Amino acid sequence: MPAIAVEPDCSQKTVRCWLHRFNRLGLQGLEDLGGQGRKRRRITEEERSRIISLVKTVPPGRLRWEPVGELWAFDESGPSE
């Protein structure tokens, strides 16, 4: 079993799991079962719009260069004085 685990670079436990599935189900046991794990949460259209608008804004505290060559940190009120 350790030699088998070296080739695909996985743990012996993973190899054992797949081997048991193969012994139980044959070649079909080697296929991905799908649907495993936590289900994806769908977001509402309102949440999606909010995310998109946030991505397009400059984060507070991010340093930016002014056209005159001065560096300033963006915040809600604009350039810092």
PDB file of N, CA, C and O in Angstrom:
ATOM      1  N   MET A   1       0.821  -1.202   0.000  1.00  0.00           N
ATOM      2  CA  MET A   1       0.000   0.000   0.000  1.00  0.00           C
ATOM      3  C   MET A   1       0.865   1.266   0.000  1.00  0.00           C
ATOM      4  O   MET A   1       0.537   2.205  -0.724  1.00  0.00           O
ATOM      5  N   PRO A   2       1.959   1.336   0.782  1.00  0.00           N
ATOM      6  CA  PRO A   2       2.777   2.550   0.751  1.00  0.00           C
ATOM      7  C   PRO A   2       3.308   2.861  -0.640  1.00  0.00           C
ATOM      8  O   PRO A   2       3.388   4.029  -1.021  1.00  0.00           O
ATOM      9  N   ALA A   3       3.677   1.828  -1.413  1.00  0.00           N
ATOM     10  CA  ALA A   3       4.194   2.057  -2.764  1.00  0.00           C
ATOM     11  C   ALA A   3       3.121   2.644  -3.676  1.00  0.00           C
ATOM     12  O   ALA A   3       3.423   3.468  -4.540  1.00  0.00           O
ATOM     13  N   ILE A   4       1.882   2.229  -3.490  1.00  0.00           N
ATOM     14  CA  ILE A   4       0.779   2.759  -4.304  1.00  0.00           C
ATOM     15  C   ILE A   4       0.559   4.232  -3.980  1.00  0.00           C
ATOM     16  O   ILE A   4       0.274   5.024  -4.878  1.00  0.00           O
ATOM     17  N   ALA A   5       0.685   4.606  -2.723  1.00  0.00           N
ATOM     18  CA  ALA A   5       0.434   5.983  -2.299  1.00  0.00           C
ATOM     19  C   ALA A   5       1.498   6.950  -2.812  1.00  0.00           C
ATOM     20  O   ALA A   5       1.230   8.145  -2.933  1.00  0.00           O
ATOM     21  N   VAL A   6       2.703   6.456  -3.118  1.00  0.00           N
ATOM     22  CA  VAL A   6       3.780   7.328  -3.587  1.00  0.00           C
ATOM     23  C   VAL A   6       3.477   7.866  -4.977  1.00  0.00           C
ATOM     24  O   VAL A   6       3.679   9.052  -5.235  1.00  0.00           O
ATOM     25  N   GLU A   7       3.000   7.025  -5.866  1.00  0.00           N
ATOM     26  CA  GLU A   7       2.771   7.427  -7.263  1.00  0.00           C
ATOM     27  C   GLU A   7       1.803   8.603  -7.394  1.00  0.00           C
ATOM     28  O   GLU A   7       2.175   9.607  -8.003  1.00  0.00           O
ATOM     29  N   PRO A   8       0.576   8.533  -6.854  1.00  0.00           N
ATOM     30  CA  PRO A   8      -0.326   9.686  -6.984  1.00  0.00           C
ATOM     31  C   PRO A   8      -0.080  10.763  -5.926  1.00  0.00           C
ATOM     32  O   PRO A   8      -0.811  11.752  -5.872  1.00  0.00           O
ATOM     33  N   ASP A   9       0.948  10.580  -5.080  1.00  0.00           N
ATOM     34  CA  ASP A   9       1.292  11.532  -4.024  1.00  0.00           C
ATOM     35  C   ASP A   9       0.107  11.788  -3.095  1.00  0.00           C
ATOM     36  O   ASP A   9      -0.334  12.925  -2.928  1.00  0.00           O
ATOM     37  N   CYS A  10      -0.401  10.706  -2.491  1.00  0.00           N
ATOM     38  CA  CYS A  10      -1.491  10.827  -1.534  1.00  0.00           C
ATOM     39  C   CYS A  10      -1.209   9.923  -0.338  1.00  0.00           C
ATOM     40  O   CYS A  10      -0.246   9.156  -0.335  1.00  0.00           O
ATOM     41  N   SER A  11      -2.053  10.025   0.661  1.00  0.00           N
ATOM     42  CA  SER A  11      -1.833   9.257   1.882  1.00  0.00           C
ATOM     43  C   SER A  11      -2.269   7.801   1.709  1.00  0.00           C
ATOM     44  O   SER A  11      -3.045   7.469   0.813  1.00  0.00           O
ATOM     45  N   GLN A  12      -1.753   6.950   2.585  1.00  0.00           N
ATOM     46  CA  GLN A  12      -2.150   5.541   2.565  1.00  0.00           C
ATOM     47  C   GLN A  12      -3.635   5.402   2.891  1.00  0.00           C
ATOM     48  O   GLN A  12      -4.310   4.512   2.375  1.00  0.00           O
ATOM     49  N   LYS A  13      -4.135   6.287   3.748  1.00  0.00           N
ATOM     50  CA  LYS A  13      -5.557   6.251   4.107  1.00  0.00           C
ATOM     51  C   LYS A  13      -6.426   6.499   2.866  1.00  0.00           C
ATOM     52  O   LYS A  13      -7.444   5.834   2.675  1.00  0.00           O
ATOM     53  N   THR A  14      -6.021   7.452   2.031  1.00  0.00           N
ATOM     54  CA  THR A  14      -6.764   7.742   0.808  1.00  0.00           C
ATOM     55  C   THR A  14      -6.725   6.544  -0.135  1.00  0.00           C
ATOM     56  O   THR A  14      -7.745   6.182  -0.721  1.00  0.00           O
ATOM     57  N   VAL A  15      -5.556   5.929  -0.282  1.00  0.00           N
ATOM     58  CA  VAL A  15      -5.428   4.746  -1.144  1.00  0.00           C
ATOM     59  C   VAL A  15      -6.335   3.632  -0.640  1.00  0.00           C
ATOM     60  O   VAL A  15      -7.007   2.972  -1.433  1.00  0.00           O
ATOM     61  N   ARG A  16      -6.360   3.413   0.692  1.00  0.00           N
ATOM     62  CA  ARG A  16      -7.228   2.376   1.267  1.00  0.00           C
ATOM     63  C   ARG A  16      -8.699   2.647   0.946  1.00  0.00           C
ATOM     64  O   ARG A  16      -9.449   1.736   0.595  1.00  0.00           O
ATOM     65  N   CYS A  17      -9.097   3.914   1.071  1.00  0.00           N
ATOM     66  CA  CYS A  17     -10.493   4.292   0.796  1.00  0.00           C
ATOM     67  C   CYS A  17     -10.868   3.944  -0.640  1.00  0.00           C
ATOM     68  O   CYS A  17     -11.895   3.314  -0.889  1.00  0.00           O
ATOM     69  N   TRP A  18     -10.012   4.367  -1.594  1.00  0.00           N
ATOM     70  CA  TRP A  18     -10.293   4.086  -2.999  1.00  0.00           C
ATOM     71  C   TRP A  18     -10.237   2.588  -3.287  1.00  0.00           C
ATOM     72  O   TRP A  18     -11.032   2.089  -4.084  1.00  0.00           O
ATOM     73  N   LEU A  19      -9.320   1.865  -2.657  1.00  0.00           N
ATOM     74  CA  LEU A  19      -9.200   0.423  -2.860  1.00  0.00           C
ATOM     75  C   LEU A  19     -10.463  -0.296  -2.384  1.00  0.00           C
ATOM     76  O   LEU A  19     -10.955  -1.205  -3.051  1.00  0.00           O
ATOM     77  N   HIS A  20     -10.979   0.115  -1.233  1.00  0.00           N
ATOM     78  CA  HIS A  20     -12.218  -0.493  -0.721  1.00  0.00           C
ATOM     79  C   HIS A  20     -13.385  -0.199  -1.671  1.00  0.00           C
ATOM     80  O   HIS A  20     -14.207  -1.074  -1.942  1.00  0.00           O
ATOM     81  N   ARG A  21     -13.448   1.027  -2.168  1.00  0.00           N
ATOM     82  CA  ARG A  21     -14.527   1.364  -3.122  1.00  0.00           C
ATOM     83  C   ARG A  21     -14.411   0.525  -4.386  1.00  0.00           C
ATOM     84  O   ARG A  21     -15.415   0.049  -4.915  1.00  0.00           O
ATOM     85  N   PHE A  22     -13.164   0.341  -4.879  1.00  0.00           N
ATOM     86  CA  PHE A  22     -12.962  -0.473  -6.081  1.00  0.00           C
ATOM     87  C   PHE A  22     -13.369  -1.919  -5.825  1.00  0.00           C
ATOM     88  O   PHE A  22     -14.018  -2.541  -6.666  1.00  0.00           O
ATOM     89  N   ASN A  23     -12.989  -2.454  -4.665  1.00  0.00           N
ATOM     90  CA  ASN A  23     -13.344  -3.841  -4.340  1.00  0.00           C
ATOM     91  C   ASN A  23     -14.851  -4.014  -4.222  1.00  0.00           C
ATOM     92  O   ASN A  23     -15.389  -5.063  -4.578  1.00  0.00           O
ATOM     93  N   ARG A  24     -15.527  -2.996  -3.727  1.00  0.00           N
ATOM     94  CA  ARG A  24     -16.974  -3.067  -3.536  1.00  0.00           C
ATOM     95  C   ARG A  24     -17.745  -2.858  -4.844  1.00  0.00           C
ATOM     96  O   ARG A  24     -18.731  -3.548  -5.103  1.00  0.00           O
ATOM     97  N   LEU A  25     -17.287  -1.888  -5.676  1.00  0.00           N
ATOM     98  CA  LEU A  25     -18.083  -1.452  -6.826  1.00  0.00           C
ATOM     99  C   LEU A  25     -17.416  -1.653  -8.186  1.00  0.00           C
ATOM    100  O   LEU A  25     -18.015  -1.349  -9.217  1.00  0.00           O
ATOM    101  N   GLY A  26     -16.186  -2.159  -8.199  1.00  0.00           N
ATOM    102  CA  GLY A  26     -15.469  -2.331  -9.461  1.00  0.00           C
ATOM    103  C   GLY A  26     -15.027  -0.981 -10.011  1.00  0.00           C
ATOM    104  O   GLY A  26     -14.790  -0.043  -9.250  1.00  0.00           O
ATOM    105  N   LEU A  27     -14.916  -0.881 -11.352  1.00  0.00           N
ATOM    106  CA  LEU A  27     -14.456   0.361 -11.981  1.00  0.00           C
ATOM    107  C   LEU A  27     -15.360   1.547 -11.665  1.00  0.00           C
ATOM    108  O   LEU A  27     -14.888   2.680 -11.574  1.00  0.00           O
ATOM    109  N   GLN A  28     -16.651   1.293 -11.497  1.00  0.00           N
ATOM    110  CA  GLN A  28     -17.569   2.395 -11.169  1.00  0.00           C
ATOM    111  C   GLN A  28     -17.226   3.023  -9.818  1.00  0.00           C
ATOM    112  O   GLN A  28     -17.537   4.191  -9.584  1.00  0.00           O
ATOM    113  N   GLY A  29     -16.597   2.267  -8.937  1.00  0.00           N
ATOM    114  CA  GLY A  29     -16.189   2.789  -7.634  1.00  0.00           C
ATOM    115  C   GLY A  29     -15.086   3.823  -7.718  1.00  0.00           C
ATOM    116  O   GLY A  29     -14.847   4.563  -6.763  1.00  0.00           O
ATOM    117  N   LEU A  30     -14.401   3.879  -8.875  1.00  0.00           N
ATOM    118  CA  LEU A  30     -13.319   4.842  -9.053  1.00  0.00           C
ATOM    119  C   LEU A  30     -13.818   6.180  -9.595  1.00  0.00           C
ATOM    120  O   LEU A  30     -13.050   7.139  -9.674  1.00  0.00           O
ATOM    121  N   GLU A  31     -15.073   6.253  -9.962  1.00  0.00           N
ATOM    122  CA  GLU A  31     -15.638   7.511 -10.452  1.00  0.00           C
ATOM    123  C   GLU A  31     -15.942   8.445  -9.283  1.00  0.00           C
ATOM    124  O   GLU A  31     -16.211   8.006  -8.165  1.00  0.00           O
ATOM    125  N   ASP A  32     -15.893   9.723  -9.568  1.00  0.00           N
ATOM    126  CA  ASP A  32     -16.222  10.725  -8.563  1.00  0.00           C
ATOM    127  C   ASP A  32     -17.717  10.638  -8.268  1.00  0.00           C
ATOM    128  O   ASP A  32     -18.534  10.627  -9.189  1.00  0.00           O
ATOM    129  N   LEU A  33     -18.075  10.576  -6.992  1.00  0.00           N
ATOM    130  CA  LEU A  33     -19.484  10.459  -6.624  1.00  0.00           C
ATOM    131  C   LEU A  33     -20.234  11.774  -6.789  1.00  0.00           C
ATOM    132  O   LEU A  33     -21.443  11.770  -7.021  1.00  0.00           O
ATOM    133  N   GLY A  34     -19.534  12.895  -6.674  1.00  0.00           N
ATOM    134  CA  GLY A  34     -20.198  14.188  -6.787  1.00  0.00           C
ATOM    135  C   GLY A  34     -21.155  14.413  -5.626  1.00  0.00           C
ATOM    136  O   GLY A  34     -21.496  13.472  -4.910  1.00  0.00           O
ATOM    137  N   GLY A  35     -21.576  15.617  -5.440  1.00  0.00           N
ATOM    138  CA  GLY A  35     -22.555  15.937  -4.408  1.00  0.00           C
ATOM    139  C   GLY A  35     -22.035  15.796  -2.990  1.00  0.00           C
ATOM    140  O   GLY A  35     -22.814  15.840  -2.038  1.00  0.00           O
ATOM    141  N   GLN A  36     -20.739  15.629  -2.838  1.00  0.00           N
ATOM    142  CA  GLN A  36     -20.176  15.477  -1.507  1.00  0.00           C
ATOM    143  C   GLN A  36     -19.879  16.851  -0.911  1.00  0.00           C
ATOM    144  O   GLN A  36     -19.625  17.805  -1.648  1.00  0.00           O
ATOM    145  N   GLY A  37     -19.908  16.953   0.369  1.00  0.00           N
ATOM    146  CA  GLY A  37     -19.551  18.196   1.038  1.00  0.00           C
ATOM    147  C   GLY A  37     -20.723  19.141   1.202  1.00  0.00           C
ATOM    148  O   GLY A  37     -21.874  18.820   0.905  1.00  0.00           O
ATOM    149  N   ARG A  38     -20.383  20.304   1.683  1.00  0.00           N
ATOM    150  CA  ARG A  38     -21.380  21.325   1.998  1.00  0.00           C
ATOM    151  C   ARG A  38     -21.979  21.908   0.719  1.00  0.00           C
ATOM    152  O   ARG A  38     -21.259  22.176  -0.243  1.00  0.00           O
ATOM    153  N   LYS A  39     -23.281  22.101   0.711  1.00  0.00           N
ATOM    154  CA  LYS A  39     -23.964  22.679  -0.438  1.00  0.00           C
ATOM    155  C   LYS A  39     -23.663  24.166  -0.533  1.00  0.00           C
ATOM    156  O   LYS A  39     -23.560  24.860   0.478  1.00  0.00           O
ATOM    157  N   ARG A  40     -23.525  24.640  -1.751  1.00  0.00           N
ATOM    158  CA  ARG A  40     -23.248  26.042  -1.976  1.00  0.00           C
ATOM    159  C   ARG A  40     -24.474  26.880  -1.661  1.00  0.00           C
ATOM    160  O   ARG A  40     -25.588  26.534  -2.056  1.00  0.00           O
ATOM    161  N   ARG A  41     -24.272  27.992  -0.945  1.00  0.00           N
ATOM    162  CA  ARG A  41     -25.379  28.893  -0.623  1.00  0.00           C
ATOM    163  C   ARG A  41     -25.571  29.866  -1.771  1.00  0.00           C
ATOM    164  O   ARG A  41     -24.613  30.483  -2.238  1.00  0.00           O
ATOM    165  N   ARG A  42     -26.782  30.002  -2.217  1.00  0.00           N
ATOM    166  CA  ARG A  42     -27.095  30.948  -3.280  1.00  0.00           C
ATOM    167  C   ARG A  42     -27.265  32.326  -2.661  1.00  0.00           C
ATOM    168  O   ARG A  42     -27.834  32.466  -1.578  1.00  0.00           O
ATOM    169  N   ILE A  43     -26.769  33.339  -3.357  1.00  0.00           N
ATOM    170  CA  ILE A  43     -26.926  34.696  -2.853  1.00  0.00           C
ATOM    171  C   ILE A  43     -28.085  35.365  -3.577  1.00  0.00           C
ATOM    172  O   ILE A  43     -28.414  35.015  -4.711  1.00  0.00           O
ATOM    173  N   THR A  44     -28.689  36.321  -2.911  1.00  0.00           N
ATOM    174  CA  THR A  44     -29.806  37.042  -3.518  1.00  0.00           C
ATOM    175  C   THR A  44     -29.255  38.057  -4.511  1.00  0.00           C
ATOM    176  O   THR A  44     -28.063  38.363  -4.505  1.00  0.00           O
ATOM    177  N   GLU A  45     -30.124  38.569  -5.354  1.00  0.00           N
ATOM    178  CA  GLU A  45     -29.728  39.584  -6.328  1.00  0.00           C
ATOM    179  C   GLU A  45     -29.232  40.842  -5.617  1.00  0.00           C
ATOM    180  O   GLU A  45     -28.308  41.506  -6.088  1.00  0.00           O
ATOM    181  N   GLU A  46     -29.855  41.165  -4.477  1.00  0.00           N
ATOM    182  CA  GLU A  46     -29.439  42.330  -3.694  1.00  0.00           C
ATOM    183  C   GLU A  46     -28.016  42.136  -3.153  1.00  0.00           C
ATOM    184  O   GLU A  46     -27.197  43.053  -3.214  1.00  0.00           O
ATOM    185  N   GLU A  47     -27.725  40.933  -2.622  1.00  0.00           N
ATOM    186  CA  GLU A  47     -26.380  40.644  -2.124  1.00  0.00           C
ATOM    187  C   GLU A  47     -25.356  40.697  -3.253  1.00  0.00           C
ATOM    188  O   GLU A  47     -24.252  41.214  -3.080  1.00  0.00           O
ATOM    189  N   ARG A  48     -25.733  40.159  -4.405  1.00  0.00           N
ATOM    190  CA  ARG A  48     -24.841  40.170  -5.570  1.00  0.00           C
ATOM    191  C   ARG A  48     -24.520  41.595  -5.995  1.00  0.00           C
ATOM    192  O   ARG A  48     -23.363  41.909  -6.275  1.00  0.00           O
ATOM    193  N   SER A  49     -25.528  42.462  -6.048  1.00  0.00           N
ATOM    194  CA  SER A  49     -25.323  43.860  -6.426  1.00  0.00           C
ATOM    195  C   SER A  49     -24.419  44.567  -5.427  1.00  0.00           C
ATOM    196  O   SER A  49     -23.556  45.355  -5.812  1.00  0.00           O
ATOM    197  N   ARG A  50     -24.617  44.287  -4.153  1.00  0.00           N
ATOM    198  CA  ARG A  50     -23.796  44.905  -3.100  1.00  0.00           C
ATOM    199  C   ARG A  50     -22.336  44.487  -3.236  1.00  0.00           C
ATOM    200  O   ARG A  50     -21.435  45.315  -3.105  1.00  0.00           O
ATOM    201  N   ILE A  51     -22.106  43.214  -3.494  1.00  0.00           N
ATOM    202  CA  ILE A  51     -20.744  42.709  -3.665  1.00  0.00           C
ATOM    203  C   ILE A  51     -20.074  43.383  -4.859  1.00  0.00           C
ATOM    204  O   ILE A  51     -18.921  43.805  -4.770  1.00  0.00           O
ATOM    205  N   ILE A  52     -20.790  43.483  -5.966  1.00  0.00           N
ATOM    206  CA  ILE A  52     -20.240  44.111  -7.171  1.00  0.00           C
ATOM    207  C   ILE A  52     -19.898  45.571  -6.913  1.00  0.00           C
ATOM    208  O   ILE A  52     -18.850  46.047  -7.349  1.00  0.00           O
ATOM    209  N   SER A  53     -20.775  46.291  -6.204  1.00  0.00           N
ATOM    210  CA  SER A  53     -20.493  47.701  -5.924  1.00  0.00           C
ATOM    211  C   SER A  53     -19.290  47.854  -4.989  1.00  0.00           C
ATOM    212  O   SER A  53     -18.510  48.795  -5.135  1.00  0.00           O
ATOM    213  N   LEU A  54     -19.136  46.938  -4.031  1.00  0.00           N
ATOM    214  CA  LEU A  54     -17.984  46.992  -3.132  1.00  0.00           C
ATOM    215  C   LEU A  54     -16.676  46.726  -3.862  1.00  0.00           C
ATOM    216  O   LEU A  54     -15.655  47.346  -3.565  1.00  0.00           O
ATOM    217  N   VAL A  55     -16.708  45.808  -4.811  1.00  0.00           N
ATOM    218  CA  VAL A  55     -15.504  45.473  -5.567  1.00  0.00           C
ATOM    219  C   VAL A  55     -15.033  46.671  -6.388  1.00  0.00           C
ATOM    220  O   VAL A  55     -13.834  46.848  -6.600  1.00  0.00           O
ATOM    221  N   LYS A  56     -15.965  47.486  -6.845  1.00  0.00           N
ATOM    222  CA  LYS A  56     -15.620  48.631  -7.686  1.00  0.00           C
ATOM    223  C   LYS A  56     -15.130  49.843  -6.901  1.00  0.00           C
ATOM    224  O   LYS A  56     -14.644  50.799  -7.504  1.00  0.00           O
ATOM    225  N   THR A  57     -15.244  49.830  -5.568  1.00  0.00           N
ATOM    226  CA  THR A  57     -14.824  50.972  -4.768  1.00  0.00           C
ATOM    227  C   THR A  57     -13.386  50.795  -4.278  1.00  0.00           C
ATOM    228  O   THR A  57     -12.872  49.678  -4.216  1.00  0.00           O
ATOM    229  N   VAL A  58     -12.749  51.911  -3.934  1.00  0.00           N
ATOM    230  CA  VAL A  58     -11.400  51.883  -3.388  1.00  0.00           C
ATOM    231  C   VAL A  58     -11.509  51.579  -1.894  1.00  0.00           C
ATOM    232  O   VAL A  58     -12.261  52.251  -1.189  1.00  0.00           O
ATOM    233  N   PRO A  59     -10.777  50.583  -1.400  1.00  0.00           N
ATOM    234  CA  PRO A  59     -10.861  50.238   0.017  1.00  0.00           C
ATOM    235  C   PRO A  59     -10.316  51.354   0.905  1.00  0.00           C
ATOM    236  O   PRO A  59      -9.343  52.011   0.535  1.00  0.00           O
ATOM    237  N   PRO A  60     -10.926  51.580   2.070  1.00  0.00           N
ATOM    238  CA  PRO A  60     -10.413  52.589   2.999  1.00  0.00           C
ATOM    239  C   PRO A  60      -8.978  52.252   3.411  1.00  0.00           C
ATOM    240  O   PRO A  60      -8.640  51.094   3.657  1.00  0.00           O
ATOM    241  N   GLY A  61      -8.143  53.294   3.481  1.00  0.00           N
ATOM    242  CA  GLY A  61      -6.767  53.103   3.901  1.00  0.00           C
ATOM    243  C   GLY A  61      -5.815  52.733   2.783  1.00  0.00           C
ATOM    244  O   GLY A  61      -4.608  52.661   3.010  1.00  0.00           O
ATOM    245  N   ARG A  62      -6.319  52.495   1.584  1.00  0.00           N
ATOM    246  CA  ARG A  62      -5.446  52.139   0.465  1.00  0.00           C
ATOM    247  C   ARG A  62      -4.698  53.386  -0.009  1.00  0.00           C
ATOM    248  O   ARG A  62      -5.296  54.443  -0.211  1.00  0.00           O
ATOM    249  N   LEU A  63      -3.404  53.247  -0.181  1.00  0.00           N
ATOM    250  CA  LEU A  63      -2.591  54.366  -0.632  1.00  0.00           C
ATOM    251  C   LEU A  63      -2.773  54.573  -2.134  1.00  0.00           C
ATOM    252  O   LEU A  63      -2.792  53.617  -2.909  1.00  0.00           O
ATOM    253  N   ARG A  64      -2.906  55.846  -2.530  1.00  0.00           N
ATOM    254  CA  ARG A  64      -3.055  56.190  -3.946  1.00  0.00           C
ATOM    255  C   ARG A  64      -2.188  57.404  -4.251  1.00  0.00           C
ATOM    256  O   ARG A  64      -1.922  58.234  -3.382  1.00  0.00           O
ATOM    257  N   TRP A  65      -1.761  57.488  -5.480  1.00  0.00           N
ATOM    258  CA  TRP A  65      -1.000  58.644  -5.924  1.00  0.00           C
ATOM    259  C   TRP A  65      -1.951  59.658  -6.529  1.00  0.00           C
ATOM    260  O   TRP A  65      -2.790  59.313  -7.361  1.00  0.00           O
ATOM    261  N   GLU A  66      -1.822  60.895  -6.115  1.00  0.00           N
ATOM    262  CA  GLU A  66      -2.577  62.003  -6.694  1.00  0.00           C
ATOM    263  C   GLU A  66      -1.925  62.384  -8.018  1.00  0.00           C
ATOM    264  O   GLU A  66      -0.737  62.124  -8.207  1.00  0.00           O
ATOM    265  N   PRO A  67      -2.674  62.997  -8.943  1.00  0.00           N
ATOM    266  CA  PRO A  67      -2.080  63.422 -10.217  1.00  0.00           C
ATOM    267  C   PRO A  67      -0.873  64.356 -10.025  1.00  0.00           C
ATOM    268  O   PRO A  67       0.001  64.407 -10.890  1.00  0.00           O
ATOM    269  N   VAL A  68      -0.813  65.084  -8.919  1.00  0.00           N
ATOM    270  CA  VAL A  68       0.310  65.997  -8.672  1.00  0.00           C
ATOM    271  C   VAL A  68       1.502  65.270  -8.067  1.00  0.00           C
ATOM    272  O   VAL A  68       2.517  65.895  -7.759  1.00  0.00           O
ATOM    273  N   GLY A  69       1.392  63.949  -7.893  1.00  0.00           N
ATOM    274  CA  GLY A  69       2.506  63.156  -7.392  1.00  0.00           C
ATOM    275  C   GLY A  69       2.532  62.962  -5.890  1.00  0.00           C
ATOM    276  O   GLY A  69       3.504  62.422  -5.362  1.00  0.00           O
ATOM    277  N   GLU A  70       1.491  63.388  -5.183  1.00  0.00           N
ATOM    278  CA  GLU A  70       1.429  63.193  -3.735  1.00  0.00           C
ATOM    279  C   GLU A  70       0.714  61.891  -3.413  1.00  0.00           C
ATOM    280  O   GLU A  70      -0.222  61.490  -4.105  1.00  0.00           O
ATOM    281  N   LEU A  71       1.168  61.244  -2.360  1.00  0.00           N
ATOM    282  CA  LEU A  71       0.581  59.990  -1.905  1.00  0.00           C
ATOM    283  C   LEU A  71      -0.418  60.277  -0.795  1.00  0.00           C
ATOM    284  O   LEU A  71      -0.121  61.040   0.124  1.00  0.00           O
ATOM    285  N   TRP A  72      -1.600  59.672  -0.871  1.00  0.00           N
ATOM    286  CA  TRP A  72      -2.605  59.862   0.172  1.00  0.00           C
ATOM    287  C   TRP A  72      -3.381  58.579   0.395  1.00  0.00           C
ATOM    288  O   TRP A  72      -3.438  57.717  -0.482  1.00  0.00           O
ATOM    289  N   ALA A  73      -3.983  58.456   1.581  1.00  0.00           N
ATOM    290  CA  ALA A  73      -4.784  57.275   1.911  1.00  0.00           C
ATOM    291  C   ALA A  73      -6.256  57.623   1.746  1.00  0.00           C
ATOM    292  O   ALA A  73      -6.738  58.613   2.296  1.00  0.00           O
ATOM    293  N   PHE A  74      -6.952  56.809   0.991  1.00  0.00           N
ATOM    294  CA  PHE A  74      -8.373  57.029   0.763  1.00  0.00           C
ATOM    295  C   PHE A  74      -9.173  56.660   2.001  1.00  0.00           C
ATOM    296  O   PHE A  74      -8.929  55.624   2.620  1.00  0.00           O
ATOM    297  N   ASP A  75     -10.119  57.500   2.358  1.00  0.00           N
ATOM    298  CA  ASP A  75     -11.107  57.149   3.382  1.00  0.00           C
ATOM    299  C   ASP A  75     -12.437  57.728   2.918  1.00  0.00           C
ATOM    300  O   ASP A  75     -12.519  58.306   1.834  1.00  0.00           O
ATOM    301  N   GLU A  76     -13.456  57.580   3.715  1.00  0.00           N
ATOM    302  CA  GLU A  76     -14.783  58.008   3.306  1.00  0.00           C
ATOM    303  C   GLU A  76     -14.870  59.493   2.977  1.00  0.00           C
ATOM    304  O   GLU A  76     -15.703  59.889   2.161  1.00  0.00           O
ATOM    305  N   SER A  77     -14.029  60.327   3.593  1.00  0.00           N
ATOM    306  CA  SER A  77     -14.120  61.769   3.371  1.00  0.00           C
ATOM    307  C   SER A  77     -13.188  62.252   2.261  1.00  0.00           C
ATOM    308  O   SER A  77     -13.197  63.437   1.930  1.00  0.00           O
ATOM    309  N   GLY A  78     -12.380  61.355   1.677  1.00  0.00           N
ATOM    310  CA  GLY A  78     -11.492  61.761   0.606  1.00  0.00           C
ATOM    311  C   GLY A  78     -10.052  61.758   1.068  1.00  0.00           C
ATOM    312  O   GLY A  78      -9.712  61.090   2.045  1.00  0.00           O
ATOM    313  N   PRO A  79      -9.176  62.518   0.355  1.00  0.00           N
ATOM    314  CA  PRO A  79      -7.738  62.514   0.711  1.00  0.00           C
ATOM    315  C   PRO A  79      -7.514  63.029   2.121  1.00  0.00           C
ATOM    316  O   PRO A  79      -8.207  63.933   2.587  1.00  0.00           O
ATOM    317  N   SER A  80      -6.526  62.432   2.797  1.00  0.00           N
ATOM    318  CA  SER A  80      -6.204  62.886   4.149  1.00  0.00           C
ATOM    319  C   SER A  80      -5.398  64.158   4.078  1.00  0.00           C
ATOM    320  O   SER A  80      -4.603  64.353   3.158  1.00  0.00           O
ATOM    321  N   GLU A  81      -5.601  65.012   5.038  1.00  0.00           N
ATOM    322  CA  GLU A  81      -4.926  66.320   5.052  1.00  0.00           C
ATOM    323  C   GLU A  81      -3.749  66.268   5.989  1.00  0.00           C
ATOM    324  O   GLU A  81      -3.043  67.263   6.150  1.00  0.00           O
TER     325      GLU A  81
END
